[in-house]
Amino acid sequence: MNCHVKDKLVSQLIALNNKLNLLSPDLVHGDKERAEVQERRESLCAEIKHHRTKGHEGKPCPAAR
């Protein structure tokens, strides 16, 4: 079973992971930008976890199984 909400959240997380990987400390990007991306990534992880457990009117997401 698919869940469009979960798929969208996971896609956003993948994009942030890719961005975080590109923001190498060796490049021009500063620690602040990396920290902001990391913070958003952690927020998305929490959102995905919450959606899996109670994202469908307080019930677990059927796609999380």
Secondary structure, 3 states (H helix, E strand, C coil): CCCHHHHHHHHHHHHHHHHHHHCCCCCCCCHHHHHHHHHHHHHHHHHHHHHHHHCECCECCHHHC
